[in-house]
Every structure is written in C-alpha cells, then in structure tokens.
Amino acid sequence: MIVQKVIALLIMVIPAAIAMYGIKLIRDAFFYSTAPDVGFMWGQLILGVLALVIPILFIAGFILHHERKKNRVQPRFMIREPEDDE
C-alpha cells in the first residue's frame, strides 16, 4: 500500500519538475532577448513551452483517470458506454 502511494507521488513529482524546468527555459528566453548581443531564442522558447504543457496535460490526465476510477467526476467527464441500436 505504501509503495503504491510512493509510486503515485513520483508520477506526480517528475512531470512537475519537468514543467518547472520549462518555466525556467521560457523565462531565460525572454530575459536573454534583452541582451544586445543575443538574439531571441526561439528554439529555447518552444522547448520551454513544450516542457511546460506536456507534463501539465499528463498530470491532468492522471488525476482524471484516478477520479474516474473512484466515480468522483461529473457525468460529462465519465466515459460513455456504447449504445445498442438493436
């Protein structure tokens, strides 16, 4: 039981750390663009946005999956069962 909770915590912490690194990349891209000898770092900005958005979507999907298993979501977020036309 405790091992499952530790694994769940790691599943949440690792993407959060990646998202924090993405915020750092975005911040650095904007601040280094003010330097006169350095151009705007488009590659670093795009990498930072991806490193921010993908882990956030992963965490959101993990939480939604966990809440669906416990039936604690609104009906619009539940997986619909296929309707039989017969």
PyMOL Python script that loads the backbone (N, CA, C, O; Angstrom):
from pymol import cmd

cmd.read_pdbstr("""\
ATOM      1  N   MET A   1       0.820  -1.195   0.000  1.00  0.00           N
ATOM      2  CA  MET A   1       0.000   0.000   0.000  1.00  0.00           C
ATOM      3  C   MET A   1       0.865   1.260   0.000  1.00  0.00           C
ATOM      4  O   MET A   1       0.600   2.198  -0.752  1.00  0.00           O
ATOM      5  N   ILE A   2       1.889   1.278   0.837  1.00  0.00           N
ATOM      6  CA  ILE A   2       2.752   2.456   0.901  1.00  0.00           C
ATOM      7  C   ILE A   2       3.571   2.598  -0.375  1.00  0.00           C
ATOM      8  O   ILE A   2       3.884   3.714  -0.790  1.00  0.00           O
ATOM      9  N   VAL A   3       3.921   1.475  -1.000  1.00  0.00           N
ATOM     10  CA  VAL A   3       4.692   1.510  -2.245  1.00  0.00           C
ATOM     11  C   VAL A   3       3.863   2.141  -3.352  1.00  0.00           C
ATOM     12  O   VAL A   3       4.390   2.904  -4.162  1.00  0.00           O
ATOM     13  N   GLN A   4       2.584   1.836  -3.395  1.00  0.00           N
ATOM     14  CA  GLN A   4       1.699   2.422  -4.405  1.00  0.00           C
ATOM     15  C   GLN A   4       1.605   3.932  -4.237  1.00  0.00           C
ATOM     16  O   GLN A   4       1.580   4.667  -5.224  1.00  0.00           O
ATOM     17  N   LYS A   5       1.555   4.396  -3.005  1.00  0.00           N
ATOM     18  CA  LYS A   5       1.481   5.837  -2.760  1.00  0.00           C
ATOM     19  C   LYS A   5       2.778   6.533  -3.143  1.00  0.00           C
ATOM     20  O   LYS A   5       2.752   7.657  -3.646  1.00  0.00           O
ATOM     21  N   VAL A   6       3.903   5.884  -2.912  1.00  0.00           N
ATOM     22  CA  VAL A   6       5.189   6.464  -3.300  1.00  0.00           C
ATOM     23  C   VAL A   6       5.293   6.530  -4.820  1.00  0.00           C
ATOM     24  O   VAL A   6       5.776   7.522  -5.367  1.00  0.00           O
ATOM     25  N   ILE A   7       4.848   5.492  -5.496  1.00  0.00           N
ATOM     26  CA  ILE A   7       4.873   5.489  -6.966  1.00  0.00           C
ATOM     27  C   ILE A   7       3.958   6.580  -7.507  1.00  0.00           C
ATOM     28  O   ILE A   7       4.327   7.283  -8.447  1.00  0.00           O
ATOM     29  N   ALA A   8       2.768   6.730  -6.926  1.00  0.00           N
ATOM     30  CA  ALA A   8       1.849   7.784  -7.363  1.00  0.00           C
ATOM     31  C   ALA A   8       2.456   9.162  -7.131  1.00  0.00           C
ATOM     32  O   ALA A   8       2.290  10.061  -7.955  1.00  0.00           O
ATOM     33  N   LEU A   9       3.156   9.330  -6.019  1.00  0.00           N
ATOM     34  CA  LEU A   9       3.811  10.606  -5.753  1.00  0.00           C
ATOM     35  C   LEU A   9       4.899  10.889  -6.786  1.00  0.00           C
ATOM     36  O   LEU A   9       5.029  12.019  -7.258  1.00  0.00           O
ATOM     37  N   LEU A  10       5.682   9.868  -7.137  1.00  0.00           N
ATOM     38  CA  LEU A  10       6.717  10.050  -8.166  1.00  0.00           C
ATOM     39  C   LEU A  10       6.107  10.374  -9.522  1.00  0.00           C
ATOM     40  O   LEU A  10       6.657  11.167 -10.286  1.00  0.00           O
ATOM     41  N   ILE A  11       4.959   9.750  -9.817  1.00  0.00           N
ATOM     42  CA  ILE A  11       4.288  10.032 -11.084  1.00  0.00           C
ATOM     43  C   ILE A  11       3.858  11.494 -11.139  1.00  0.00           C
ATOM     44  O   ILE A  11       3.795  12.074 -12.223  1.00  0.00           O
ATOM     45  N   MET A  12       3.565  12.090 -10.010  1.00  0.00           N
ATOM     46  CA  MET A  12       3.162  13.493  -9.979  1.00  0.00           C
ATOM     47  C   MET A  12       4.360  14.447  -9.881  1.00  0.00           C
ATOM     48  O   MET A  12       4.307  15.550 -10.425  1.00  0.00           O
ATOM     49  N   VAL A  13       5.426  14.044  -9.204  1.00  0.00           N
ATOM     50  CA  VAL A  13       6.550  14.950  -8.952  1.00  0.00           C
ATOM     51  C   VAL A  13       7.455  15.087 -10.177  1.00  0.00           C
ATOM     52  O   VAL A  13       7.908  16.190 -10.483  1.00  0.00           O
ATOM     53  N   ILE A  14       7.721  13.999 -10.875  1.00  0.00           N
ATOM     54  CA  ILE A  14       8.640  14.065 -12.021  1.00  0.00           C
ATOM     55  C   ILE A  14       8.109  14.986 -13.118  1.00  0.00           C
ATOM     56  O   ILE A  14       8.862  15.837 -13.590  1.00  0.00           O
ATOM     57  N   PRO A  15       6.836  14.860 -13.554  1.00  0.00           N
ATOM     58  CA  PRO A  15       6.343  15.823 -14.547  1.00  0.00           C
ATOM     59  C   PRO A  15       6.291  17.254 -14.009  1.00  0.00           C
ATOM     60  O   PRO A  15       6.486  18.202 -14.770  1.00  0.00           O
ATOM     61  N   ALA A  16       6.033  17.422 -12.719  1.00  0.00           N
ATOM     62  CA  ALA A  16       6.029  18.774 -12.153  1.00  0.00           C
ATOM     63  C   ALA A  16       7.425  19.389 -12.229  1.00  0.00           C
ATOM     64  O   ALA A  16       7.562  20.583 -12.497  1.00  0.00           O
ATOM     65  N   ALA A  17       8.450  18.594 -11.997  1.00  0.00           N
ATOM     66  CA  ALA A  17       9.832  19.092 -12.103  1.00  0.00           C
ATOM     67  C   ALA A  17      10.160  19.463 -13.549  1.00  0.00           C
ATOM     68  O   ALA A  17      10.842  20.458 -13.793  1.00  0.00           O
ATOM     69  N   ILE A  18       9.684  18.677 -14.496  1.00  0.00           N
ATOM     70  CA  ILE A  18       9.903  18.992 -15.916  1.00  0.00           C
ATOM     71  C   ILE A  18       9.186  20.288 -16.275  1.00  0.00           C
ATOM     72  O   ILE A  18       9.727  21.111 -17.013  1.00  0.00           O
ATOM     73  N   ALA A  19       7.961  20.476 -15.756  1.00  0.00           N
ATOM     74  CA  ALA A  19       7.221  21.709 -16.020  1.00  0.00           C
ATOM     75  C   ALA A  19       7.934  22.922 -15.423  1.00  0.00           C
ATOM     76  O   ALA A  19       7.956  23.992 -16.033  1.00  0.00           O
ATOM     77  N   MET A  20       8.515  22.760 -14.239  1.00  0.00           N
ATOM     78  CA  MET A  20       9.275  23.864 -13.647  1.00  0.00           C
ATOM     79  C   MET A  20      10.489  24.203 -14.504  1.00  0.00           C
ATOM     80  O   MET A  20      10.831  25.376 -14.660  1.00  0.00           O
ATOM     81  N   TYR A  21      11.137  23.192 -15.057  1.00  0.00           N
ATOM     82  CA  TYR A  21      12.270  23.450 -15.948  1.00  0.00           C
ATOM     83  C   TYR A  21      11.796  24.171 -17.214  1.00  0.00           C
ATOM     84  O   TYR A  21      12.504  25.026 -17.747  1.00  0.00           O
ATOM     85  N   GLY A  22      10.592  23.822 -17.692  1.00  0.00           N
ATOM     86  CA  GLY A  22      10.028  24.519 -18.848  1.00  0.00           C
ATOM     87  C   GLY A  22       9.793  25.993 -18.562  1.00  0.00           C
ATOM     88  O   GLY A  22      10.046  26.840 -19.419  1.00  0.00           O
ATOM     89  N   ILE A  23       9.309  26.306 -17.358  1.00  0.00           N
ATOM     90  CA  ILE A  23       9.119  27.707 -16.974  1.00  0.00           C
ATOM     91  C   ILE A  23      10.456  28.431 -16.956  1.00  0.00           C
ATOM     92  O   ILE A  23      10.546  29.587 -17.371  1.00  0.00           O
ATOM     93  N   LYS A  24      11.497  27.754 -16.476  1.00  0.00           N
ATOM     94  CA  LYS A  24      12.832  28.356 -16.450  1.00  0.00           C
ATOM     95  C   LYS A  24      13.338  28.638 -17.866  1.00  0.00           C
ATOM     96  O   LYS A  24      13.936  29.684 -18.119  1.00  0.00           O
ATOM     97  N   LEU A  25      13.097  27.702 -18.787  1.00  0.00           N
ATOM     98  CA  LEU A  25      13.528  27.917 -20.166  1.00  0.00           C
ATOM     99  C   LEU A  25      12.796  29.093 -20.796  1.00  0.00           C
ATOM    100  O   LEU A  25      13.408  29.890 -21.508  1.00  0.00           O
ATOM    101  N   ILE A  26      11.500  29.214 -20.547  1.00  0.00           N
ATOM    102  CA  ILE A  26      10.726  30.326 -21.088  1.00  0.00           C
ATOM    103  C   ILE A  26      11.236  31.645 -20.517  1.00  0.00           C
ATOM    104  O   ILE A  26      11.418  32.620 -21.247  1.00  0.00           O
ATOM    105  N   ARG A  27      11.464  31.665 -19.218  1.00  0.00           N
ATOM    106  CA  ARG A  27      11.960  32.880 -18.569  1.00  0.00           C
ATOM    107  C   ARG A  27      13.323  33.289 -19.130  1.00  0.00           C
ATOM    108  O   ARG A  27      13.550  34.461 -19.430  1.00  0.00           O
ATOM    109  N   ASP A  28      14.215  32.326 -19.268  1.00  0.00           N
ATOM    110  CA  ASP A  28      15.542  32.629 -19.796  1.00  0.00           C
ATOM    111  C   ASP A  28      15.473  33.140 -21.229  1.00  0.00           C
ATOM    112  O   ASP A  28      16.225  34.042 -21.602  1.00  0.00           O
ATOM    113  N   ALA A  29      14.587  32.578 -22.030  1.00  0.00           N
ATOM    114  CA  ALA A  29      14.463  33.031 -23.419  1.00  0.00           C
ATOM    115  C   ALA A  29      14.034  34.496 -23.469  1.00  0.00           C
ATOM    116  O   ALA A  29      14.535  35.261 -24.293  1.00  0.00           O
ATOM    117  N   PHE A  30      13.121  34.885 -22.601  1.00  0.00           N
ATOM    118  CA  PHE A  30      12.684  36.281 -22.592  1.00  0.00           C
ATOM    119  C   PHE A  30      13.744  37.215 -22.021  1.00  0.00           C
ATOM    120  O   PHE A  30      13.954  38.300 -22.562  1.00  0.00           O
ATOM    121  N   PHE A  31      14.411  36.824 -20.951  1.00  0.00           N
ATOM    122  CA  PHE A  31      15.389  37.709 -20.344  1.00  0.00           C
ATOM    123  C   PHE A  31      16.658  37.821 -21.185  1.00  0.00           C
ATOM    124  O   PHE A  31      17.254  38.897 -21.246  1.00  0.00           O
ATOM    125  N   TYR A  32      17.080  36.751 -21.827  1.00  0.00           N
ATOM    126  CA  TYR A  32      18.267  36.844 -22.677  1.00  0.00           C
ATOM    127  C   TYR A  32      17.994  37.631 -23.947  1.00  0.00           C
ATOM    128  O   TYR A  32      18.928  38.110 -24.591  1.00  0.00           O
ATOM    129  N   SER A  33      16.729  37.771 -24.315  1.00  0.00           N
ATOM    130  CA  SER A  33      16.416  38.550 -25.518  1.00  0.00           C
ATOM    131  C   SER A  33      16.653  40.039 -25.292  1.00  0.00           C
ATOM    132  O   SER A  33      16.750  40.792 -26.260  1.00  0.00           O
ATOM    133  N   THR A  34      16.750  40.482 -24.041  1.00  0.00           N
ATOM    134  CA  THR A  34      17.022  41.895 -23.765  1.00  0.00           C
ATOM    135  C   THR A  34      18.507  42.226 -23.884  1.00  0.00           C
ATOM    136  O   THR A  34      18.872  43.400 -23.939  1.00  0.00           O
ATOM    137  N   ALA A  35      19.353  41.227 -23.925  1.00  0.00           N
ATOM    138  CA  ALA A  35      20.790  41.468 -24.076  1.00  0.00           C
ATOM    139  C   ALA A  35      21.062  41.944 -25.505  1.00  0.00           C
ATOM    140  O   ALA A  35      20.477  41.414 -26.449  1.00  0.00           O
ATOM    141  N   PRO A  36      21.934  42.927 -25.675  1.00  0.00           N
ATOM    142  CA  PRO A  36      22.157  43.486 -27.010  1.00  0.00           C
ATOM    143  C   PRO A  36      22.864  42.533 -27.977  1.00  0.00           C
ATOM    144  O   PRO A  36      22.662  42.631 -29.187  1.00  0.00           O
ATOM    145  N   ASP A  37      23.679  41.626 -27.473  1.00  0.00           N
ATOM    146  CA  ASP A  37      24.449  40.764 -28.366  1.00  0.00           C
ATOM    147  C   ASP A  37      23.793  39.405 -28.615  1.00  0.00           C
ATOM    148  O   ASP A  37      24.317  38.599 -29.384  1.00  0.00           O
ATOM    149  N   VAL A  38      22.657  39.145 -27.977  1.00  0.00           N
ATOM    150  CA  VAL A  38      21.988  37.854 -28.126  1.00  0.00           C
ATOM    151  C   VAL A  38      20.623  38.089 -28.764  1.00  0.00           C
ATOM    152  O   VAL A  38      19.851  38.929 -28.301  1.00  0.00           O
ATOM    153  N   GLY A  39      20.329  37.341 -29.831  1.00  0.00           N
ATOM    154  CA  GLY A  39      19.016  37.439 -30.448  1.00  0.00           C
ATOM    155  C   GLY A  39      17.981  36.684 -29.637  1.00  0.00           C
ATOM    156  O   GLY A  39      18.290  36.106 -28.595  1.00  0.00           O
ATOM    157  N   PHE A  40      16.750  36.696 -30.124  1.00  0.00           N
ATOM    158  CA  PHE A  40      15.688  35.991 -29.414  1.00  0.00           C
ATOM    159  C   PHE A  40      15.867  34.492 -29.622  1.00  0.00           C
ATOM    160  O   PHE A  40      16.123  34.041 -30.739  1.00  0.00           O
ATOM    161  N   MET A  41      15.735  33.739 -28.567  1.00  0.00           N
ATOM    162  CA  MET A  41      15.984  32.292 -28.595  1.00  0.00           C
ATOM    163  C   MET A  41      14.671  31.538 -28.844  1.00  0.00           C
ATOM    164  O   MET A  41      14.014  31.080 -27.909  1.00  0.00           O
ATOM    165  N   TRP A  42      14.308  31.422 -30.116  1.00  0.00           N
ATOM    166  CA  TRP A  42      13.047  30.759 -30.455  1.00  0.00           C
ATOM    167  C   TRP A  42      13.061  29.286 -30.092  1.00  0.00           C
ATOM    168  O   TRP A  42      12.059  28.760 -29.607  1.00  0.00           O
ATOM    169  N   GLY A  43      14.172  28.617 -30.318  1.00  0.00           N
ATOM    170  CA  GLY A  43      14.256  27.191 -30.001  1.00  0.00           C
ATOM    171  C   GLY A  43      14.068  26.925 -28.515  1.00  0.00           C
ATOM    172  O   GLY A  43      13.366  25.991 -28.127  1.00  0.00           O
ATOM    173  N   GLN A  44      14.694  27.744 -27.694  1.00  0.00           N
ATOM    174  CA  GLN A  44      14.571  27.577 -26.250  1.00  0.00           C
ATOM    175  C   GLN A  44      13.155  27.902 -25.795  1.00  0.00           C
ATOM    176  O   GLN A  44      12.634  27.252 -24.889  1.00  0.00           O
ATOM    177  N   LEU A  45      12.525  28.897 -26.409  1.00  0.00           N
ATOM    178  CA  LEU A  45      11.155  29.247 -26.047  1.00  0.00           C
ATOM    179  C   LEU A  45      10.194  28.109 -26.391  1.00  0.00           C
ATOM    180  O   LEU A  45       9.346  27.744 -25.577  1.00  0.00           O
ATOM    181  N   ILE A  46      10.324  27.555 -27.581  1.00  0.00           N
ATOM    182  CA  ILE A  46       9.437  26.460 -27.998  1.00  0.00           C
ATOM    183  C   ILE A  46       9.669  25.225 -27.138  1.00  0.00           C
ATOM    184  O   ILE A  46       8.715  24.560 -26.735  1.00  0.00           O
ATOM    185  N   LEU A  47      10.924  24.916 -26.857  1.00  0.00           N
ATOM    186  CA  LEU A  47      11.229  23.781 -25.978  1.00  0.00           C
ATOM    187  C   LEU A  47      10.651  24.009 -24.578  1.00  0.00           C
ATOM    188  O   LEU A  47      10.125  23.079 -23.965  1.00  0.00           O
ATOM    189  N   GLY A  48      10.746  25.228 -24.078  1.00  0.00           N
ATOM    190  CA  GLY A  48      10.193  25.545 -22.763  1.00  0.00           C
ATOM    191  C   GLY A  48       8.680  25.416 -22.728  1.00  0.00           C
ATOM    192  O   GLY A  48       8.124  24.912 -21.752  1.00  0.00           O
ATOM    193  N   VAL A  49       8.007  25.866 -23.784  1.00  0.00           N
ATOM    194  CA  VAL A  49       6.545  25.744 -23.837  1.00  0.00           C
ATOM    195  C   VAL A  49       6.143  24.274 -23.874  1.00  0.00           C
ATOM    196  O   VAL A  49       5.204  23.870 -23.188  1.00  0.00           O
ATOM    197  N   LEU A  50       6.839  23.483 -24.664  1.00  0.00           N
ATOM    198  CA  LEU A  50       6.536  22.050 -24.716  1.00  0.00           C
ATOM    199  C   LEU A  50       6.823  21.375 -23.379  1.00  0.00           C
ATOM    200  O   LEU A  50       6.058  20.520 -22.933  1.00  0.00           O
ATOM    201  N   ALA A  51       7.938  21.764 -22.737  1.00  0.00           N
ATOM    202  CA  ALA A  51       8.282  21.172 -21.443  1.00  0.00           C
ATOM    203  C   ALA A  51       7.324  21.627 -20.355  1.00  0.00           C
ATOM    204  O   ALA A  51       7.279  21.011 -19.290  1.00  0.00           O
ATOM    205  N   LEU A  52       6.566  22.673 -20.585  1.00  0.00           N
ATOM    206  CA  LEU A  52       5.572  23.117 -19.622  1.00  0.00           C
ATOM    207  C   LEU A  52       4.215  22.470 -19.890  1.00  0.00           C
ATOM    208  O   LEU A  52       3.554  22.010 -18.959  1.00  0.00           O
ATOM    209  N   VAL A  53       3.798  22.432 -21.142  1.00  0.00           N
ATOM    210  CA  VAL A  53       2.436  21.995 -21.486  1.00  0.00           C
ATOM    211  C   VAL A  53       2.282  20.479 -21.388  1.00  0.00           C
ATOM    212  O   VAL A  53       1.286  20.001 -20.845  1.00  0.00           O
ATOM    213  N   ILE A  54       3.232  19.723 -21.895  1.00  0.00           N
ATOM    214  CA  ILE A  54       3.089  18.256 -21.920  1.00  0.00           C
ATOM    215  C   ILE A  54       2.988  17.665 -20.511  1.00  0.00           C
ATOM    216  O   ILE A  54       2.108  16.835 -20.283  1.00  0.00           O
ATOM    217  N   PRO A  55       3.839  18.048 -19.555  1.00  0.00           N
ATOM    218  CA  PRO A  55       3.659  17.499 -18.196  1.00  0.00           C
ATOM    219  C   PRO A  55       2.355  17.931 -17.535  1.00  0.00           C
ATOM    220  O   PRO A  55       1.758  17.156 -16.788  1.00  0.00           O
ATOM    221  N   ILE A  56       1.905  19.159 -17.798  1.00  0.00           N
ATOM    222  CA  ILE A  56       0.630  19.592 -17.220  1.00  0.00           C
ATOM    223  C   ILE A  56      -0.510  18.743 -17.754  1.00  0.00           C
ATOM    224  O   ILE A  56      -1.395  18.347 -16.995  1.00  0.00           O
ATOM    225  N   LEU A  57      -0.504  18.455 -19.056  1.00  0.00           N
ATOM    226  CA  LEU A  57      -1.535  17.585 -19.625  1.00  0.00           C
ATOM    227  C   LEU A  57      -1.441  16.170 -19.058  1.00  0.00           C
ATOM    228  O   LEU A  57      -2.464  15.528 -18.820  1.00  0.00           O
ATOM    229  N   PHE A  58      -0.225  15.681 -18.842  1.00  0.00           N
ATOM    230  CA  PHE A  58      -0.047  14.361 -18.259  1.00  0.00           C
ATOM    231  C   PHE A  58      -0.613  14.299 -16.844  1.00  0.00           C
ATOM    232  O   PHE A  58      -1.314  13.351 -16.491  1.00  0.00           O
ATOM    233  N   ILE A  59      -0.307  15.311 -16.036  1.00  0.00           N
ATOM    234  CA  ILE A  59      -0.816  15.343 -14.663  1.00  0.00           C
ATOM    235  C   ILE A  59      -2.338  15.435 -14.662  1.00  0.00           C
ATOM    236  O   ILE A  59      -2.998  14.769 -13.865  1.00  0.00           O
ATOM    237  N   ALA A  60      -2.896  16.253 -15.546  1.00  0.00           N
ATOM    238  CA  ALA A  60      -4.351  16.381 -15.616  1.00  0.00           C
ATOM    239  C   ALA A  60      -4.997  15.058 -16.014  1.00  0.00           C
ATOM    240  O   ALA A  60      -6.030  14.689 -15.456  1.00  0.00           O
ATOM    241  N   GLY A  61      -4.414  14.347 -16.959  1.00  0.00           N
ATOM    242  CA  GLY A  61      -4.945  13.047 -17.359  1.00  0.00           C
ATOM    243  C   GLY A  61      -4.824  12.015 -16.255  1.00  0.00           C
ATOM    244  O   GLY A  61      -5.713  11.183 -16.075  1.00  0.00           O
ATOM    245  N   PHE A  62      -3.730  12.067 -15.518  1.00  0.00           N
ATOM    246  CA  PHE A  62      -3.549  11.139 -14.397  1.00  0.00           C
ATOM    247  C   PHE A  62      -4.605  11.374 -13.326  1.00  0.00           C
ATOM    248  O   PHE A  62      -5.190  10.422 -12.810  1.00  0.00           O
ATOM    249  N   ILE A  63      -4.852  12.637 -12.990  1.00  0.00           N
ATOM    250  CA  ILE A  63      -5.859  12.952 -11.972  1.00  0.00           C
ATOM    251  C   ILE A  63      -7.244  12.562 -12.459  1.00  0.00           C
ATOM    252  O   ILE A  63      -8.034  12.011 -11.692  1.00  0.00           O
ATOM    253  N   LEU A  64      -7.556  12.842 -13.739  1.00  0.00           N
ATOM    254  CA  LEU A  64      -8.872  12.480 -14.276  1.00  0.00           C
ATOM    255  C   LEU A  64      -9.068  10.969 -14.252  1.00  0.00           C
ATOM    256  O   LEU A  64     -10.144  10.494 -13.887  1.00  0.00           O
ATOM    257  N   HIS A  65      -8.051  10.210 -14.632  1.00  0.00           N
ATOM    258  CA  HIS A  65      -8.149   8.748 -14.603  1.00  0.00           C
ATOM    259  C   HIS A  65      -8.377   8.249 -13.179  1.00  0.00           C
ATOM    260  O   HIS A  65      -9.200   7.360 -12.958  1.00  0.00           O
ATOM    261  N   HIS A  66      -7.661   8.810 -12.221  1.00  0.00           N
ATOM    262  CA  HIS A  66      -7.797   8.405 -10.824  1.00  0.00           C
ATOM    263  C   HIS A  66      -9.198   8.720 -10.295  1.00  0.00           C
ATOM    264  O   HIS A  66      -9.793   7.912  -9.582  1.00  0.00           O
ATOM    265  N   GLU A  67      -9.713   9.879 -10.641  1.00  0.00           N
ATOM    266  CA  GLU A  67     -11.035  10.267 -10.161  1.00  0.00           C
ATOM    267  C   GLU A  67     -12.145   9.477 -10.860  1.00  0.00           C
ATOM    268  O   GLU A  67     -13.185   9.211 -10.257  1.00  0.00           O
ATOM    269  N   ARG A  68     -11.935   9.102 -12.114  1.00  0.00           N
ATOM    270  CA  ARG A  68     -12.928   8.260 -12.807  1.00  0.00           C
ATOM    271  C   ARG A  68     -13.039   6.893 -12.150  1.00  0.00           C
ATOM    272  O   ARG A  68     -14.136   6.346 -12.036  1.00  0.00           O
ATOM    273  N   LYS A  69     -11.912   6.336 -11.717  1.00  0.00           N
ATOM    274  CA  LYS A  69     -11.934   5.026 -11.064  1.00  0.00           C
ATOM    275  C   LYS A  69     -12.744   5.069  -9.775  1.00  0.00           C
ATOM    276  O   LYS A  69     -13.359   4.071  -9.398  1.00  0.00           O
ATOM    277  N   LYS A  70     -12.753   6.197  -9.103  1.00  0.00           N
ATOM    278  CA  LYS A  70     -13.472   6.320  -7.833  1.00  0.00           C
ATOM    279  C   LYS A  70     -14.854   6.952  -8.011  1.00  0.00           C
ATOM    280  O   LYS A  70     -15.527   7.243  -7.022  1.00  0.00           O
ATOM    281  N   ASN A  71     -15.287   7.169  -9.258  1.00  0.00           N
ATOM    282  CA  ASN A  71     -16.593   7.764  -9.581  1.00  0.00           C
ATOM    283  C   ASN A  71     -16.795   9.113  -8.889  1.00  0.00           C
ATOM    284  O   ASN A  71     -17.855   9.375  -8.322  1.00  0.00           O
ATOM    285  N   ARG A  72     -15.777   9.957  -8.941  1.00  0.00           N
ATOM    286  CA  ARG A  72     -15.875  11.271  -8.321  1.00  0.00           C
ATOM    287  C   ARG A  72     -15.789  12.394  -9.341  1.00  0.00           C
ATOM    288  O   ARG A  72     -15.320  13.486  -9.018  1.00  0.00           O
ATOM    289  N   VAL A  73     -16.233  12.146 -10.563  1.00  0.00           N
ATOM    290  CA  VAL A  73     -16.226  13.192 -11.581  1.00  0.00           C
ATOM    291  C   VAL A  73     -17.657  13.472 -12.016  1.00  0.00           C
ATOM    292  O   VAL A  73     -18.564  12.674 -11.784  1.00  0.00           O
ATOM    293  N   GLN A  74     -17.834  14.614 -12.646  1.00  0.00           N
ATOM    294  CA  GLN A  74     -19.159  14.954 -13.154  1.00  0.00           C
ATOM    295  C   GLN A  74     -19.514  14.023 -14.301  1.00  0.00           C
ATOM    296  O   GLN A  74     -18.626  13.470 -14.950  1.00  0.00           O
ATOM    297  N   PRO A  75     -20.811  13.844 -14.557  1.00  0.00           N
ATOM    298  CA  PRO A  75     -21.219  12.906 -15.618  1.00  0.00           C
ATOM    299  C   PRO A  75     -20.646  13.242 -16.998  1.00  0.00           C
ATOM    300  O   PRO A  75     -20.436  12.340 -17.808  1.00  0.00           O
ATOM    301  N   ARG A  76     -20.392  14.513 -17.277  1.00  0.00           N
ATOM    302  CA  ARG A  76     -19.867  14.859 -18.604  1.00  0.00           C
ATOM    303  C   ARG A  76     -18.433  14.376 -18.808  1.00  0.00           C
ATOM    304  O   ARG A  76     -17.974  14.287 -19.947  1.00  0.00           O
ATOM    305  N   PHE A  77     -17.712  14.059 -17.719  1.00  0.00           N
ATOM    306  CA  PHE A  77     -16.350  13.562 -17.832  1.00  0.00           C
ATOM    307  C   PHE A  77     -16.261  12.042 -17.749  1.00  0.00           C
ATOM    308  O   PHE A  77     -15.177  11.478 -17.900  1.00  0.00           O
ATOM    309  N   MET A  78     -17.371  11.381 -17.514  1.00  0.00           N
ATOM    310  CA  MET A  78     -17.388   9.918 -17.459  1.00  0.00           C
ATOM    311  C   MET A  78     -17.281   9.352 -18.876  1.00  0.00           C
ATOM    312  O   MET A  78     -17.710   9.986 -19.840  1.00  0.00           O
ATOM    313  N   ILE A  79     -16.713   8.170 -18.992  1.00  0.00           N
ATOM    314  CA  ILE A  79     -16.614   7.501 -20.297  1.00  0.00           C
ATOM    315  C   ILE A  79     -17.978   6.932 -20.620  1.00  0.00           C
ATOM    316  O   ILE A  79     -18.555   6.171 -19.842  1.00  0.00           O
ATOM    317  N   ARG A  80     -18.480   7.311 -21.775  1.00  0.00           N
ATOM    318  CA  ARG A  80     -19.811   6.860 -22.158  1.00  0.00           C
ATOM    319  C   ARG A  80     -19.777   5.441 -22.679  1.00  0.00           C
ATOM    320  O   ARG A  80     -18.851   5.039 -23.384  1.00  0.00           O
ATOM    321  N   GLU A  81     -20.789   4.701 -22.326  1.00  0.00           N
ATOM    322  CA  GLU A  81     -20.902   3.322 -22.785  1.00  0.00           C
ATOM    323  C   GLU A  81     -21.512   3.326 -24.174  1.00  0.00           C
ATOM    324  O   GLU A  81     -22.381   4.151 -24.455  1.00  0.00           O
ATOM    325  N   PRO A  82     -21.081   2.423 -25.056  1.00  0.00           N
ATOM    326  CA  PRO A  82     -21.680   2.385 -26.406  1.00  0.00           C
ATOM    327  C   PRO A  82     -23.146   1.998 -26.325  1.00  0.00           C
ATOM    328  O   PRO A  82     -23.536   1.090 -25.590  1.00  0.00           O
ATOM    329  N   GLU A  83     -23.943   2.714 -27.103  1.00  0.00           N
ATOM    330  CA  GLU A  83     -25.381   2.436 -27.109  1.00  0.00           C
ATOM    331  C   GLU A  83     -25.677   1.327 -28.095  1.00  0.00           C
ATOM    332  O   GLU A  83     -25.103   1.273 -29.183  1.00  0.00           O
ATOM    333  N   ASP A  84     -26.586   0.435 -27.699  1.00  0.00           N
ATOM    334  CA  ASP A  84     -27.003  -0.645 -28.571  1.00  0.00           C
ATOM    335  C   ASP A  84     -28.206  -0.190 -29.378  1.00  0.00           C
ATOM    336  O   ASP A  84     -29.207   0.254 -28.815  1.00  0.00           O
ATOM    337  N   ASP A  85     -28.110  -0.301 -30.702  1.00  0.00           N
ATOM    338  CA  ASP A  85     -29.213   0.111 -31.570  1.00  0.00           C
ATOM    339  C   ASP A  85     -30.157  -1.043 -31.855  1.00  0.00           C
ATOM    340  O   ASP A  85     -31.170  -0.849 -32.526  1.00  0.00           O
ATOM    341  N   GLU A  86     -29.865  -2.204 -31.378  1.00  0.00           N
ATOM    342  CA  GLU A  86     -30.679  -3.367 -31.680  1.00  0.00           C
ATOM    343  C   GLU A  86     -31.857  -3.473 -30.776  1.00  0.00           C
ATOM    344  O   GLU A  86     -32.649  -4.407 -30.902  1.00  0.00           O
TER     345      GLU A  86
END
""", "prot")
cmd.dss("prot")
cmd.show_as("cartoon", "prot")
cmd.util.cbc("prot")
cmd.orient("prot")
